Amino acid sequence: MARQSVWATKVAALIKGNNSSAALAQIKVAPTVRDLQQLRLLLAEGSLLVKYPNVDAATQDQIAALSAPRLHRAP
C-alpha cells in the first residue's frame, strides 16, 4: 500500500478546520494528481466533499488539468 501524502493530510486539516479558502489556494498549486486523489479519499471518508462543494469542484478541475497532456510550444 502506498504511503499517505503529507500534503493531502495538511490540506484535509485545513478543510476540517473550516479554512476552505486556504485549502483552495493549496489545491490550485497541488504537486501531483496522486496527492489530489489522496485528498479526495480523505475528504470522502469524512463526508467533507458534500459539505464543501467548491472544494469538490476544485479538486476535480485540478485533477483534470494535471492529467491533461501539456501543450508544447516550439522555440
N, C-alpha and C positions, 0 to 999 in steps of 0.2 A: 504494500500500500504506500502511496506517495505521501511525503511529508507535508504537513499543513503549512500553508504560506503565512509568514508573519504579517505581510501586507494585508491579507484578507482578514485576519483576526483584528488588526488595528482599525480597519475601516468599519468592520462589523461593530466594534466597540463604540465608534463614533455614532453610528446609527442607533445603537441601543441606548446611547446617552442623549438621544433626541437632537443631535447636531448633524442633521441631514445635509445642510448646506456645505459643511466642511467635507463630508463624505462624498458629495457630488463633485467637489473640486478634486478630490483624490481619485475618483473614478475616471475623470477626464484625462488623468495622466497615469493611468494604470500601466504597470510594467508589462504584463503578458495576458494573453487570453486565459491561460490556465489559472492565473490569480483571480481574474474576474469570475471564472466558473466556480472556484472555491468560495468566493464571496457569496455568490448566488446560493450555493449549497448551505452555507452558514445562515444566511438570511431566511431561506426556505424552512430550515429546521425550526426557527423561532417565529415563523409566520410574519416576518417583518416585510416581506415583499408585498403582501396585501396591504399592510398598514402604510407603507411608503411607495405609492405607485410611481412617483418621479424617480426614485432610486431604481426601481424595476426597469423602467424605460431607459434610464441612463446606462445601466449595465448591459442591457440588450443591444443598445446602439453602439456602445464601445466594443463589445464583442464582435459585432458585425464590422466595425471599422478596422479593428486589429486583424481580423480574419481575412479581409479582402486583400488581394494582391496589390502591391504598391505600383503606382504608375511610374514609369521610368522616363526621364527626360534626357534626350541625347545632348551631349555637350556641344 
